[in-house]
């Protein structure tokens, strides 16, 4: 998924923990039978490292007769990262790619100067109940790379470095963590790690990354004595190691990286350092100048009004 209509999230209540710069409570919206919670962007925080968009999809079970159908739509100036915990999604794009995204695999789609894609429940799985749970994030492309050629990359789950020690386990999705390096390429310093904590375990988040945050997917975590429930985005202050504790167990996603360093505008599915470039992309989509998606040519999402 690349875009779900939804409201901006809200900042959370005040808390005592000095390690946390901002807590965000995502706004949830029902999208055709399952919930999507948007954690970025917010009015108070637009990016964490290169991450400019963070959606939590599900978890949910779509009833028989229901399916995920995100019609063809365009992107510029960003790379999308689709990472599933459960369910399957068929991705098609204007490069001619057709790929079923499976749990634990990483789909990195670089829009650059422009790409169109669709995401749907696989036809062969429809008719019965369909599970869906995962994350859809966007990475803002750095200066000088916003208009590079579009590209699609799929990295299989078993190719990602795994760790399991002291009740802390998971995979390095992008970037480096605890001496391990993901094979998934990026365009700037990027950190993206899937972490599960057994009851009573502690995860240490090193201070190397310039900007860091976690999203609490399941369970609750304690940081410096403050407890945070599931579906909270916690942005850490820079410079200090963070210790995340999970007295009853938890599942979190760590993300961040180097600051983009310059302003980015976001409108619908478009990200750019230039408002003029976004206006150009709007006109190109409205007048049919983007490429089509082979195998999914009959439908598209119109440009929003206003």
Backbone torsions as a table, in degrees:
resi	resn	phi	psi	omega
1	UNK	NA	140.9	-177.3
2	UNK	-118.2	-26.3	177.1
3	UNK	-155.5	127.8	170.4
4	UNK	-121.4	133.3	177.4
5	UNK	-65.3	129.4	-178.8
6	UNK	-166.1	165.4	179.5
7	UNK	-85.0	156.6	176.0
8	UNK	-64.6	145.1	174.5
9	UNK	-69.7	172.9	-176.0
10	UNK	-120.7	150.0	172.5
11	UNK	-66.6	150.5	-177.2
12	UNK	-87.2	-173.7	178.6
13	UNK	-69.3	162.4	177.1
14	UNK	-67.2	152.0	-179.8
15	UNK	-147.4	167.8	-172.7
16	UNK	-92.4	-18.1	-170.0
17	UNK	-66.6	117.1	-179.5
18	UNK	-71.6	-18.3	-178.4
19	UNK	-73.8	-16.6	-174.5
20	UNK	-103.2	123.4	178.5
21	UNK	-82.7	-36.5	-177.0
22	UNK	-156.2	137.3	169.3
23	UNK	-112.2	133.6	-178.8
24	UNK	-119.1	131.9	174.2
25	UNK	-102.1	109.1	-176.2
26	UNK	-65.0	148.9	171.2
27	UNK	-86.8	133.4	-179.1
28	UNK	-100.2	142.1	176.3
29	UNK	-139.6	136.3	177.8
30	UNK	-78.8	124.3	-179.4
31	UNK	-120.5	91.8	175.4
32	UNK	60.6	39.0	174.3
33	UNK	105.0	-3.1	174.0
34	UNK	-143.8	157.6	-175.5
35	UNK	-91.3	143.1	170.8
36	UNK	-122.0	129.8	179.6
37	UNK	-112.3	120.1	-178.6
38	UNK	-96.2	122.4	-179.3
39	UNK	-106.1	-26.6	174.7
40	UNK	-138.5	147.4	-1.4
41	UNK	-80.8	162.1	174.9
42	UNK	-127.7	167.5	177.7
43	UNK	-64.4	-31.5	-176.9
44	UNK	-93.3	-17.0	-178.4
45	UNK	-149.9	114.2	-178.2
46	UNK	-89.6	-37.3	-177.0
47	UNK	-136.3	153.0	164.9
48	UNK	-126.2	107.9	-167.2
49	UNK	59.6	-135.5	178.1
50	UNK	-84.1	-4.7	-175.9
51	UNK	-74.8	115.3	-178.1
52	UNK	-111.9	-5.4	-176.2
53	UNK	-152.1	131.8	-178.0
54	UNK	-143.5	111.6	178.2
55	UNK	-118.2	132.7	171.3
56	UNK	-99.1	117.9	-179.1
57	UNK	-99.5	124.2	178.4
58	UNK	71.5	-153.2	3.1
59	UNK	-73.2	147.6	-177.7
60	UNK	-159.1	161.3	171.3
61	UNK	-117.1	120.0	176.1
62	UNK	-81.8	128.1	-177.8
63	UNK	-65.0	156.9	175.5
64	UNK	-51.4	133.9	-177.0
65	UNK	94.5	-13.1	176.9
66	UNK	-102.0	154.5	-179.6
67	UNK	-159.3	163.8	173.7
68	UNK	-87.5	125.3	179.6
69	UNK	-140.1	88.7	174.7
70	UNK	-95.8	106.3	-175.0
71	UNK	-67.0	163.6	-179.8
72	UNK	-53.0	136.5	-178.8
73	UNK	-153.9	158.6	-172.8
74	UNK	-100.2	163.6	172.0
75	UNK	-143.5	151.7	166.8
76	UNK	-140.6	156.0	165.9
77	UNK	71.4	13.8	-175.0
78	UNK	-147.5	171.9	168.3
79	UNK	-126.4	131.8	177.0
80	UNK	-93.9	143.3	175.4
81	UNK	-123.5	116.3	177.8
82	UNK	-106.5	126.5	-176.5
83	UNK	-138.7	115.0	-174.7
84	UNK	-104.6	144.4	170.0
85	UNK	-98.4	-27.3	-179.7
86	UNK	-156.1	148.3	178.0
87	UNK	94.2	174.7	-178.8
88	UNK	-136.1	142.1	179.3
89	UNK	-133.3	131.4	174.9
90	UNK	-89.7	121.2	178.2
91	UNK	-100.9	130.3	170.1
92	UNK	-129.2	144.0	179.1
93	UNK	-141.7	173.2	-175.0
94	UNK	-73.6	-4.6	171.7
95	UNK	-83.0	-7.6	-176.4
96	UNK	95.5	5.5	179.3
97	UNK	-71.1	137.9	167.6
98	UNK	-135.7	120.6	-172.1
99	UNK	-149.2	133.2	172.2
100	UNK	-89.3	118.0	178.3
101	UNK	-79.9	125.8	-177.3
102	UNK	-116.6	158.4	-177.5
103	UNK	-54.9	132.6	177.8
104	UNK	88.2	-17.2	175.5
105	UNK	-77.1	160.8	179.7
106	UNK	-119.3	119.8	173.9
107	UNK	-105.2	112.0	177.6
108	UNK	-108.8	112.5	179.7
109	UNK	-113.2	113.2	180.0
110	UNK	-90.6	117.8	-179.7
111	UNK	-79.5	-45.9	-178.6
112	UNK	56.1	-125.9	-177.3
113	UNK	-71.7	-14.1	175.3
114	UNK	154.3	134.2	175.8
115	UNK	-149.3	155.9	176.0
116	UNK	-126.2	137.8	176.7
117	UNK	-150.5	164.8	175.4
118	UNK	-130.6	156.4	178.1
119	UNK	-139.2	121.6	-174.2
120	UNK	-140.8	156.3	170.9
121	UNK	-63.1	134.9	-179.7
122	UNK	-56.6	136.1	-177.4
123	UNK	-57.8	-38.5	-175.1
124	UNK	-70.8	-12.9	-179.9
125	UNK	-102.4	-6.0	-177.9
126	UNK	-74.4	156.3	-179.6
127	UNK	111.9	-26.9	175.6
128	UNK	-117.2	-178.9	177.0
129	UNK	-65.5	142.4	-177.9
130	UNK	-123.2	128.0	177.1
131	UNK	-88.7	151.3	176.4
132	UNK	-149.6	126.0	176.7
133	UNK	-159.9	127.6	179.7
134	UNK	175.3	-168.3	-179.9
135	UNK	-128.6	139.1	170.7
136	UNK	-120.4	118.6	179.1
137	UNK	-126.6	154.4	173.4
138	UNK	-117.1	140.2	172.6
139	UNK	-108.8	123.3	174.4
140	UNK	-69.9	131.7	178.4
141	UNK	-76.9	142.7	-176.0
142	UNK	-72.8	166.6	176.4
143	UNK	-52.3	137.7	179.5
144	UNK	87.5	-10.4	-179.0
145	UNK	-125.3	7.7	-176.7
146	UNK	-66.4	-27.0	-176.9
147	UNK	-116.0	30.7	176.0
148	UNK	-70.4	168.3	179.8
149	UNK	-65.1	143.4	177.5
150	UNK	-66.6	154.5	-174.9
151	UNK	-156.3	145.2	175.0
152	UNK	-122.6	132.8	178.9
153	UNK	-134.4	131.9	175.7
154	UNK	-117.5	128.0	177.8
155	UNK	-119.5	124.9	-176.1
156	UNK	-73.1	149.5	-179.0
157	UNK	-50.2	-44.9	-175.4
158	UNK	-69.7	-11.3	177.6
159	UNK	-84.4	-12.7	-176.9
160	UNK	-83.0	137.7	177.8
161	UNK	-61.7	137.2	180.0
162	UNK	-111.9	151.1	173.9
163	UNK	-137.1	149.6	-178.6
164	UNK	-162.7	99.9	-179.2
165	UNK	-158.4	137.9	175.2
166	UNK	61.5	29.8	-179.5
167	UNK	81.7	5.2	178.9
168	UNK	-115.1	120.2	-177.8
169	UNK	-135.3	163.9	177.3
170	UNK	158.6	-161.7	-177.5
171	UNK	-137.1	147.3	174.6
172	UNK	-91.4	107.0	-175.1
173	UNK	-79.0	-46.8	176.4
174	UNK	-143.1	148.9	176.5
175	UNK	79.2	-160.1	-178.0
176	UNK	-118.5	146.6	-179.8
177	UNK	-157.0	129.0	175.3
178	UNK	54.3	40.6	177.6
179	UNK	81.4	1.5	179.7
180	UNK	-108.5	153.5	-176.8
181	UNK	-130.9	126.9	177.9
182	UNK	-74.0	146.7	175.8
183	UNK	-79.1	-7.2	-178.3
184	UNK	-73.3	123.9	-177.8
185	UNK	-76.3	161.0	177.3
186	UNK	-148.4	179.7	-175.5
187	UNK	-113.7	-8.3	174.2
188	UNK	-153.4	173.3	180.0
189	UNK	-60.2	115.7	-173.1
190	UNK	-131.1	137.8	178.1
191	UNK	-123.7	125.7	-179.2
192	UNK	-153.4	110.7	-171.5
193	UNK	-137.6	132.0	177.1
194	UNK	-93.3	118.2	-172.7
195	UNK	-128.3	126.9	173.1
196	UNK	-111.7	133.7	179.2
197	UNK	-115.7	125.2	174.0
198	UNK	-70.8	160.1	178.3
199	UNK	-53.5	127.2	179.9
200	UNK	86.9	-4.2	-177.2
201	UNK	-78.9	159.8	177.6
202	UNK	-128.7	133.1	175.5
203	UNK	-111.6	130.6	178.3
204	UNK	-98.1	124.6	-180.0
205	UNK	-103.2	107.8	-176.3
206	UNK	-66.5	164.5	-174.0
207	UNK	-92.8	4.4	-172.7
208	UNK	-60.3	-43.5	-178.4
209	UNK	-67.3	139.4	-177.9
210	UNK	-63.7	-42.2	179.4
211	UNK	-130.0	137.5	-175.4
212	UNK	-142.4	148.8	173.7
213	UNK	-154.3	160.3	168.2
214	UNK	-126.1	151.0	169.5
215	UNK	-113.3	126.0	-179.6
216	UNK	-84.7	106.7	-176.7
217	UNK	-79.4	-39.7	-175.3
218	UNK	-153.9	147.5	-178.2
219	UNK	78.3	-159.6	178.0
220	UNK	-140.0	156.9	-179.7
221	UNK	-127.7	156.7	175.9
222	UNK	-121.8	130.5	178.7
223	UNK	-130.7	118.7	179.7
224	UNK	51.4	37.3	175.8
225	UNK	92.2	-13.7	178.1
226	UNK	-94.4	136.7	-179.5
227	UNK	-99.6	138.4	179.7
228	UNK	-129.7	126.0	-178.3
229	UNK	-79.0	-178.6	179.3
230	UNK	-66.4	161.3	-179.5
231	UNK	58.7	48.1	170.2
232	UNK	-127.3	137.7	172.4
233	UNK	-101.1	123.6	-177.8
234	UNK	-116.7	115.1	177.8
235	UNK	-95.0	123.7	-175.9
236	UNK	-86.7	148.6	170.5
237	UNK	-69.5	146.4	-178.1
238	UNK	-75.2	155.5	167.4
239	UNK	99.9	-15.7	-176.0
240	UNK	-123.0	146.2	170.5
241	UNK	-66.1	140.5	179.7
242	UNK	-112.4	134.8	175.4
243	UNK	-109.2	118.4	179.4
244	UNK	-103.7	120.0	179.3
245	UNK	-108.1	150.1	-179.9
246	UNK	-135.9	85.5	-176.9
247	UNK	-56.3	-35.8	179.2
248	UNK	-109.6	8.1	-177.3
249	UNK	94.2	152.1	-178.5
250	UNK	-163.6	162.7	174.7
251	UNK	-129.1	122.4	-177.2
252	UNK	-132.2	159.2	173.0
253	UNK	-118.1	120.7	176.7
254	UNK	-94.0	133.4	179.7
255	UNK	-151.0	163.2	179.5
256	UNK	150.7	-144.9	-177.7
257	UNK	136.5	-160.1	-179.4
258	UNK	-74.8	143.5	176.0
259	UNK	-62.0	140.6	176.5
260	UNK	-61.8	-34.7	172.8
261	UNK	87.3	-7.2	176.7
262	UNK	-144.5	161.8	-173.3
263	UNK	-70.1	143.7	172.8
264	UNK	-125.4	138.1	173.6
265	UNK	-102.6	145.2	178.7
266	UNK	-131.2	126.0	176.2
267	UNK	-140.4	121.4	-176.6
268	UNK	53.1	-117.6	-179.0
269	UNK	-100.5	13.8	-173.8
270	UNK	-111.6	137.1	175.1
271	UNK	-128.6	134.8	-179.8
272	UNK	-163.0	156.1	171.0
273	UNK	-81.1	-4.7	-176.1
274	UNK	-124.8	123.3	174.6
275	UNK	-63.8	-33.0	179.8
276	UNK	-65.3	-36.8	178.7
277	UNK	-66.2	-37.1	176.9
278	UNK	-65.8	-42.1	177.9
279	UNK	-62.1	-38.4	177.2
280	UNK	-62.9	-44.1	179.7
281	UNK	-64.0	-37.4	177.3
282	UNK	-60.5	-44.7	179.4
283	UNK	-65.9	-39.1	-179.2
284	UNK	-64.9	-39.2	178.8
285	UNK	-71.1	-40.4	-177.9
286	UNK	-66.6	-29.8	-177.4
287	UNK	-101.7	10.0	173.0
288	UNK	75.3	29.0	-177.8
289	UNK	-95.0	-3.2	169.9
290	UNK	-78.2	159.0	177.4
291	UNK	-71.2	159.1	177.3
292	UNK	-87.9	168.7	177.2
293	UNK	-104.2	108.1	179.1
294	UNK	-57.5	132.0	-177.6
295	UNK	88.0	-5.5	179.2
296	UNK	-148.3	55.2	-171.9
297	UNK	-92.3	-10.5	-167.6
298	UNK	-87.6	-16.3	-176.7
299	UNK	-129.7	160.8	171.9
300	UNK	-162.0	163.3	175.9
301	UNK	-93.3	119.4	-178.9
302	UNK	-66.4	158.7	174.7
303	UNK	-63.5	129.8	178.9
304	UNK	-61.6	147.5	177.1
305	UNK	-81.4	145.2	175.3
306	UNK	91.8	NA	NA
